[in-house]
């Protein structure tokens, strides 16, 4: 009979060490010092070399470059995030131009489509309609304080439509940027997928699909589920900032309207996109030495994003003294100009409707579509695309715009790249290099008539991290239109350059500074409006400095940290 060997007593510190190694928020990998390895009883569990984070970043960069193709790079970075979040965020922060298209637009769209196949490790919460009776218990399973939630139902992922549970990749990506540039501690963030089914037949037929396998629930049940989620989230984490992300047009605006006063929240597709678009126009008119109040804005796409842009443009014009701002803004949808003579408008479109008396007088020419007719009659100086359909900015429309506007400002903002309303190359050639172009997806510089045009990417990353930081730092109770306006203005003209082809937004490398500038402006307005703590400028600066988290390793040789 084999002798029975008694198990030795296990030092609790050993459990602590292995727990830390398995926690991406605390794991340092090869950066644990010899003293930390001995203290945590993890000697032998990792290679003997002790590296600095800069040495780890070199290896990370090598592996990132070696990954073949955008999706492979995305999978690599998500794996890194699930293993060592500090290293991941430091790498993203130091390499934003290379990593932003991978962790977010446009590659995150492909990742959403492939989510169930590339899923590796739990992250965030999946709240299903099927288990709605246990929602409070599920929220309580997150045993930490949360400052920022990004939630989606996966119905309108970029321009790709309903991706069901695959939409979870969007909140994960957004919160990475909140931490990297807004300084929100990743331990205090939470991505949430509200799984209410999917109408995507390809997903339902996919044996690998990880979400609920039923059609999207009816509107009444859907509204009740969203209401329940808001109530439970606000109860679990009072004061939490909730960002609504990628909700379909028929739900996005009603949800925002119904809940923005019940919980600190905003919709990035509606309000963040609008703030960035406004920031581009403000910067462009300064660069062109034009008056903002004289701009005429045409928006192709009248859904939640287009209506959000129109609303913010209207408010900005009004605040600068324009008596009838709606006369300078035209929204166009698949049925033509959104005007007050139509009986098919949604509630959120009604306040933005153009004069039907004017619009119905616009006569189309042979072979001309409604968009081209509107361009010819309305004579816009600013053209913004949020249609989600590629190629809608036709050569004829752009050439017509350039005929009546010396320096048109044109923004094809739809994502991903294939859904852009036009490419910068075409826009600049069609206007003989006279246009100022900003896009939703990244594009390379374009050279026309001897001038190189740098294409600013009007990415929401310029706004939402700083907005979140400012709101959290000042204990805001609401995200007001004035706070969003302040965020747009704070994005700022990067260098005041009037040189033809110069960028109109700061470089991506400046997003960190832009976020802090926005946070101060947002907190100032919130405090002045009485929707936050009453603070002086000095106190706002102190709050923001105290709130900002940086991707640096903690020292586990201190008793306080090892007890975490």
C-alpha positions in Angstrom: 0.0 0.0 0.0 1.4 3.4 -1.0 2.1 5.7 1.9 -0.3 8.6 2.2 1.4 12.0 2.2 -0.2 14.8 4.1 -0.6 18.0 2.1 1.5 20.8 3.6 -0.3 23.9 5.0 -0.7 26.4 2.2 0.5 29.9 2.9 -2.3 32.4 2.1 0.3 34.5 0.4 0.7 31.8 -2.3 -3.0 32.1 -3.1 -2.6 35.9 -3.3 0.3 35.6 -5.7 -1.5 33.2 -8.1 -4.6 35.4 -7.9 -2.5 38.4 -8.9 -0.9 36.5 -11.8 -4.4 35.6 -13.1 -5.8 39.2 -12.7 -5.1 41.3 -15.8 -5.5 44.5 -13.7 -2.7 43.5 -11.3 -0.5 41.1 -13.3 2.9 42.5 -14.3 4.3 39.4 -16.0 8.0 39.5 -16.3 8.1 43.0 -14.6 7.7 41.5 -11.1 10.9 42.3 -9.3 12.8 39.5 -7.4 11.5 41.0 -4.1 7.9 40.8 -5.4 8.3 37.3 -6.7 9.6 36.1 -3.3 7.0 38.0 -1.4 4.1 36.7 -3.5 5.5 33.1 -3.8 5.5 33.3 -7.6 9.2 32.4 -8.2 9.2 29.7 -10.9 5.8 30.6 -12.2 7.2 33.1 -14.6 10.5 33.2 -16.6 13.5 34.3 -14.5 14.2 37.5 -16.4 13.1 40.7 -14.8 12.0 43.3 -17.4 11.1 46.9 -17.2 7.8 47.9 -18.8 9.7 49.6 -21.6 11.4 46.3 -22.4 8.1 44.6 -22.4 6.8 47.3 -24.7 9.5 46.4 -27.2 8.4 42.8 -27.2 4.8 43.8 -27.5 5.6 46.0 -30.5 7.4 43.1 -32.2 4.5 40.8 -31.7 2.0 43.4 -32.8 3.9 44.0 -36.0 4.3 40.3 -36.7 0.6 39.6 -36.5 -0.7 39.2 -40.0 -3.6 41.5 -40.8 -5.9 43.8 -38.8 -8.0 41.1 -37.2 -5.0 39.1 -36.1 -3.6 42.3 -34.5 -6.9 42.9 -32.8 -6.9 39.3 -31.4 -3.3 39.8 -30.2 -4.1 43.1 -28.4 -7.3 41.6 -26.8 -5.3 38.7 -25.6 -2.7 41.1 -24.1 -5.5 43.1 -22.4 -6.9 39.9 -20.9 -3.4 39.1 -19.5 -1.8 42.4 -18.6 -4.1 45.4 -18.8 -1.5 48.0 -17.7 0.9 46.9 -20.5 -1.9 46.8 -23.0 -3.1 50.4 -22.2 0.5 51.7 -22.1 1.1 50.3 -25.6 -2.2 51.7 -26.9 -1.4 55.1 -25.4 2.0 55.3 -26.9 1.0 53.9 -30.3 -2.5 55.4 -30.8 -2.1 56.0 -34.6 -1.3 52.3 -35.1 -3.6 50.8 -32.5 -6.8 53.0 -32.7 -7.8 51.4 -36.1 -7.3 48.0 -34.5 -8.9 48.3 -31.1 -11.6 50.5 -32.5 -12.8 51.7 -35.9 -12.6 50.1 -38.5 -11.3 46.7 -37.3 -13.6 46.4 -34.3 -16.4 46.0 -36.8 -14.8 42.9 -38.2 -14.1 41.7 -34.6 -17.8 42.2 -33.8 -18.8 40.0 -36.7 -16.3 37.4 -35.5 -16.8 37.8 -31.8 -18.2 34.4 -31.1 -15.2 32.8 -32.9 -12.5 34.8 -31.3 -13.9 34.9 -27.8 -11.3 33.8 -25.2 -11.9 35.1 -21.7 -14.8 36.7 -19.8 -14.8 40.5 -19.7 -17.7 42.6 -18.6 -21.4 41.6 -18.1 -23.8 39.9 -20.4 -27.3 40.7 -19.2 -29.8 38.6 -21.0 -33.6 39.2 -21.4 -34.0 35.5 -20.6 -32.5 36.0 -17.1 -33.9 39.4 -16.4 -35.4 38.2 -13.1 -31.8 37.8 -11.9 -30.4 41.1 -13.1 -29.8 42.5 -9.6 -27.9 39.4 -8.7 -25.8 39.6 -11.9 -24.9 43.3 -11.3 -24.0 42.5 -7.7 -21.5 39.9 -8.9 -19.2 42.7 -9.9 -17.6 43.2 -6.6 -16.0 46.7 -7.1 -17.0 50.3 -7.5 -17.7 51.4 -11.1 -17.4 54.9 -12.5 -18.1 54.4 -16.2 -20.3 51.8 -18.0 -20.6 51.5 -21.7 -23.6 49.5 -22.7 -24.9 48.2 -26.1 -27.6 46.0 -27.4 -25.6 45.2 -30.6 -28.3 46.3 -33.0 -26.5 49.0 -35.0 -22.8 48.2 -35.0 -21.0 50.9 -37.0 -22.5 50.5 -40.5 -22.8 46.7 -40.2 -26.2 46.5 -38.6 -27.3 43.9 -36.1 -24.5 41.8 -34.7 -26.2 40.6 -31.6 -23.8 39.6 -28.8 -20.9 40.5 -31.1 -21.6 44.1 -30.2 -19.8 43.5 -26.9 -16.5 44.3 -28.7 -17.5 48.0 -29.0 -17.9 48.7 -25.2 -14.7 46.9 -24.5 -12.9 49.0 -27.1 -14.5 52.3 -25.9 -13.6 51.7 -22.3 -10.0 50.9 -23.3 -9.8 54.5 -24.7 -11.6 55.9 -21.6 -8.7 54.5 -19.5 -5.8 55.2 -21.9 -6.8 58.8 -22.5 -9.5 59.8 -20.0 -7.5 58.4 -17.2 -10.5 56.4 -15.9 -9.1 53.5 -13.8 -9.9 50.3 -15.8 -10.9 48.6 -12.6 -13.7 51.1 -12.3 -15.1 50.5 -15.8 -17.6 48.0 -17.0 -18.7 46.9 -20.5 -22.2 45.6 -20.6 -24.0 43.7 -23.4 -27.8 43.8 -23.2 -28.7 40.6 -25.0 -32.3 41.0 -26.3 -31.8 38.6 -29.2 -30.8 39.3 -32.8 -32.6 39.5 -36.1 -29.3 38.6 -37.9 -30.1 35.3 -39.6 -26.4 34.6 -40.2 -25.7 34.9 -36.4 -28.7 32.7 -35.5 -27.6 30.0 -37.9 -24.0 30.1 -36.8 -23.2 27.1 -34.6 -20.5 29.2 -32.8 -22.8 32.1 -31.9 -22.6 32.7 -28.2 -25.7 34.9 -27.7 -29.4 34.2 -27.1 -30.8 32.3 -30.1 -34.1 34.1 -30.5 -35.4 37.1 -32.5 -35.2 40.5 -30.9 -38.0 41.0 -28.4 -41.0 43.3 -29.0 -40.9 47.0 -28.3 -42.9 46.9 -25.0 -40.7 44.2 -23.6 -37.6 45.9 -24.8 -38.5 49.2 -23.2 -39.3 47.5 -19.9 -35.9 45.7 -20.0 -34.0 48.9 -20.6 -35.9 50.6 -17.8 -35.1 47.8 -15.5 -31.4 47.9 -16.4 -31.3 51.7 -15.7 -33.0 51.3 -12.4 -30.7 48.5 -11.3 -27.5 50.1 -12.5 -28.3 53.4 -10.8 -29.2 51.5 -7.6 -26.0 49.4 -7.7 -23.6 52.3 -8.5 -25.2 55.7 -7.7 -23.6 58.4 -9.8 -22.2 56.0 -12.4 -21.7 57.4 -15.9 -23.6 55.3 -18.5 -22.7 55.7 -22.2 -25.2 54.3 -24.6 -23.5 52.8 -27.6 -24.7 51.5 -31.0 -28.4 51.4 -30.5 -30.7 51.4 -33.5 -32.3 54.6 -34.7 -35.8 53.8 -33.4 -34.4 53.2 -29.9 -31.3 55.5 -29.5 -33.0 58.9 -29.1 -36.1 57.6 -27.1 -33.7 55.9 -24.7 -31.6 59.0 -24.3 -34.6 61.2 -23.8 -36.2 58.9 -21.3 -33.2 58.3 -19.2 -30.8 61.2 -19.4 -32.3 62.8 -16.3 -32.7 59.5 -14.4 -29.0 58.5 -14.6 -25.8 60.3 -15.6 -25.7 59.3 -19.3 -25.2 60.2 -22.9 -25.2 58.6 -26.3 -21.9 58.7 -28.1 -23.3 58.0 -31.5 -25.7 61.0 -31.2 -23.9 63.4 -28.9 -20.3 62.4 -29.2 -20.4 62.4 -33.0 -22.2 65.8 -33.0 -19.5 67.3 -30.7 -16.7 66.1 -32.9 -18.5 67.3 -36.1 -18.9 70.7 -34.5 -15.3 70.7 -33.4 -14.2 70.1 -37.0 -16.4 72.9 -38.4 -15.3 75.4 -35.7 -11.6 74.6 -36.4 -12.1 74.6 -40.2 -13.8 78.1 -40.3 -11.0 79.5 -38.1 -8.4 78.0 -40.5 -10.3 79.5 -43.5 -10.8 82.8 -41.7 -14.6 82.5 -42.1 -17.6 83.2 -39.9 -19.2 80.2 -38.2 -22.6 82.0 -38.2 -22.6 82.2 -42.0 -22.2 78.5 -42.6 -24.9 76.5 -44.3 -24.9 72.8 -43.2 -26.2 69.9 -45.2 -26.4 66.5 -43.4 -26.9 63.3 -45.4 -28.5 60.8 -43.0 -31.3 61.9 -40.7 -31.2 59.1 -38.2 -30.1 59.5 -34.6 -26.5 60.5 -35.5 -27.6 63.0 -38.2 -30.3 64.5 -36.0 -27.8 64.8 -33.2 -25.4 66.7 -35.4 -28.2 69.0 -36.6 -29.3 69.7 -33.1 -25.8 70.6 -31.9 -25.1 72.7 -35.0 -28.4 74.5 -34.4 -27.6 75.2 -30.8 -24.2 76.5 -31.6 -25.6 78.9 -34.3 -28.2 80.0 -31.9 -25.7 80.7 -29.1 -23.7 82.9 -31.5 -26.8 85.0 -32.3 -28.4 83.4 -35.3 -32.1 84.0 -35.0 -33.3 81.2 -37.2 -30.6 78.5 -37.2 -32.8 75.9 -38.7 -32.9 77.9 -41.9 -29.2 77.2 -42.3 -29.4 73.4 -41.7 -30.8 70.8 -44.1 -31.2 67.1 -43.2 -31.7 64.6 -46.0 -32.8 61.0 -45.6 -33.7 58.3 -48.2 -37.0 60.1 -48.9 -35.3 63.5 -49.6 -35.2 66.7 -47.5 -36.6 66.4 -44.0 -39.1 69.2 -44.1 -42.2 70.2 -42.2 -44.6 69.3 -45.0 -43.8 65.6 -44.6 -46.1 63.4 -42.5 -43.6 60.5 -42.1 -41.1 62.2 -39.7 -40.0 60.7 -36.5 -40.6 62.7 -33.3 -36.9 63.6 -32.9 -36.8 64.9 -36.6 -39.8 67.3 -36.2 -37.9 70.1 -34.4 -35.2 69.9 -37.1 -37.4 70.0 -40.2 -36.6 72.5 -42.9 -39.2 74.7 -44.4 -41.5 72.6 -46.7 -42.6 75.7 -48.5 -39.0 76.2 -49.6 -37.9 72.6 -50.1 -40.9 71.7 -52.3 -40.0 74.5 -54.7 -36.7 72.8 -55.5 -37.0 71.2 -58.9 -34.9 68.3 -59.9 -33.0 68.1 -63.2 -33.0 65.0 -65.4 -31.0 62.2 -63.8 -30.5 64.1 -60.6 -31.3 62.5 -57.2 -32.9 64.3 -54.2 -29.5 64.8 -52.6 -28.0 66.4 -55.7 -31.0 68.6 -56.1 -30.7 69.9 -52.5 -27.1 70.6 -52.9 -27.8 72.7 -56.0 -30.6 74.7 -54.4 -29.5 74.9 -50.7 -25.8 75.8 -51.6 -24.2 74.4 -48.5 -20.8 75.4 -47.2 -20.6 72.3 -44.9 -21.5 68.8 -46.0 -21.7 66.0 -43.4 -22.3 62.3 -44.1 -23.7 60.0 -41.4 -25.8 57.8 -43.7 -23.9 54.5 -43.2 -23.9 54.0 -47.0 -20.7 54.2 -49.0 -20.4 56.3 -52.1 -23.4 58.6 -51.6 -21.4 61.8 -52.1 -21.4 61.7 -55.9 -19.0 63.6 -58.1 -21.9 65.7 -59.5 -23.0 66.7 -56.0 -19.5 67.6 -54.9 -18.7 69.5 -58.1 -22.0 71.5 -57.7 -21.1 72.3 -54.1 -17.6 73.5 -55.2 -19.2 75.7 -57.9 -20.9 77.9 -55.3 -18.4 77.5 -52.4 -14.8 78.4 -52.7 -13.6 76.2 -49.8 -16.2 73.6 -48.9 -15.9 71.7 -45.6 -16.8 68.0 -46.3 -17.0 65.2 -43.7 -17.9 61.6 -44.8 -18.2 60.3 -41.2 -19.8 56.8 -41.8 -17.8 53.8 -40.6 -16.2 51.5 -41.4 -14.0 52.6 -44.3 -16.1 50.9 -46.9 -19.2 52.8 -45.8 -17.6 56.2 -46.1 -19.8 58.5 -48.3 -16.7 59.3 -50.4 -12.9 59.0 -50.1 -10.7 62.0 -49.4 -8.9 61.3 -52.7 -12.1 61.7 -54.7 -13.4 64.7 -52.7 -10.1 66.7 -53.1 -9.8 65.9 -56.8 -13.4 66.8 -57.5 -12.9 70.1 -55.8 -9.4 70.8 -57.3 -7.9 70.7 -53.8 -10.1 73.4 -52.4 -12.0 71.3 -49.9 -11.3 70.8 -46.2 -11.9 67.1 -45.5 -12.3 65.2 -42.3 -13.4 61.5 -42.1 -14.8 59.0 -39.7 -12.3 56.3 -40.6 -8.5 56.8 -41.0 -7.3 57.8 -44.5 -3.8 58.6 -45.8 -2.8 62.1 -46.9 -3.8 63.2 -50.4 -1.6 65.2 -52.7 -3.4 67.5 -55.2 -1.9 70.2 -57.4 1.4 70.1 -55.5 -0.3 70.4 -52.0 -0.4 67.5 -49.5 -3.7 67.4 -47.6 -3.6 65.8 -44.1 -6.9 64.1 -43.4 -8.1 64.6 -39.9 -10.0 61.6 -38.5 -13.1 63.0 -36.8 -13.0 60.2 -34.3 -15.1 60.4 -31.1 -12.0 59.5 -29.1 -11.3 63.3 -29.2 -14.4 63.9 -27.0 -15.7 61.0 -24.9 -12.7 60.2 -22.7 -12.4 63.8 -21.6 -16.1 64.2 -21.2 -16.2 61.1 -19.0 -13.3 62.3 -16.9 -14.8 65.7 -16.4 -18.2 64.4 -15.5 -16.8 61.8 -13.0 -14.3 64.3 -11.4 -17.0 66.9 -10.6 -19.7 64.4 -9.6 -22.0 65.6 -12.4 -25.6 64.5 -12.2 -26.4 65.0 -15.9 -24.6 65.5 -19.2 -26.1 68.7 -20.6 -26.0 70.1 -24.1 -23.8 72.9 -22.7 -21.3 70.4 -21.4 -21.1 68.8 -24.8 -20.8 72.2 -26.5 -17.9 73.0 -24.2 -16.3 69.7 -25.1 -16.5 70.5 -28.8 -15.0 73.9 -28.3 -12.2 72.5 -26.1 -11.0 70.1 -28.8 -9.4 73.3 -30.3 -7.5 74.4 -33.3 -4.2 72.4 -33.0 -1.8 75.1 -34.2 -3.8 77.8 -35.8 -2.3 77.0 -39.2 -3.9 78.6 -42.2 -1.8 76.6 -44.6 -3.7 74.8 -47.3 -4.0 71.1 -46.5 -3.2 71.5 -42.8 -5.1 69.3 -40.4 -8.1 70.7 -38.6 -7.9 68.5 -35.5 -5.1 67.8 -33.1 -2.9 64.8 -33.9 -3.9 61.6 -32.3 -0.8 61.8 -30.2 -2.3 64.9 -28.6 -5.5 63.2 -27.5 -4.2 62.9 -24.0 -3.8 66.6 -23.6 -7.1 67.3 -25.4 -8.9 65.0 -23.0 -7.6 66.9 -20.0 -8.6 70.2 -21.6 -12.1 68.9 -22.3 -12.4 67.5 -18.7 -11.7 70.9 -17.3 -14.1 72.7 -19.6 -16.9 70.1 -19.0 -16.5 70.3 -15.2 -16.5 74.1 -15.3 -19.8 74.2 -17.2 -21.4 71.5 -15.1 -20.4 73.3 -11.9 -21.7 76.6 -13.2 -25.0 75.0 -14.3 -25.6 73.5 -10.9 -25.5 69.9 -12.1 -22.3 69.1 -10.2 -20.3 70.0 -7.1 -19.7 73.8 -6.8 -16.0 74.1 -7.6 -13.4 76.7 -8.3 -11.0 76.3 -11.2 -8.2 75.3 -8.8 -10.5 72.6 -7.2 -11.5 71.3 -10.7 -7.8 70.9 -11.6 -7.1 69.1 -8.3 -10.1 66.8 -8.8 -9.0 65.9 -12.3 -5.4 65.3 -11.3 -6.5 63.1 -8.4 -8.9 61.1 -10.7 -6.5 60.5 -13.6 -5.2 56.9 -13.7 -2.0 56.2 -15.5 -0.9 52.8 -16.9 2.0 52.2 -14.5 2.7 49.1 -12.4 2.0 49.1 -8.7 4.6 48.1 -6.2 3.6 44.9 -4.4 6.3 45.1 -1.8 4.1 47.4 0.2 1.7 45.8 2.7 -1.2 47.9 1.5 -0.9 46.8 -2.1 -0.4 43.1 -1.3 -3.6 43.1 0.7 -5.6 44.2 -2.4 
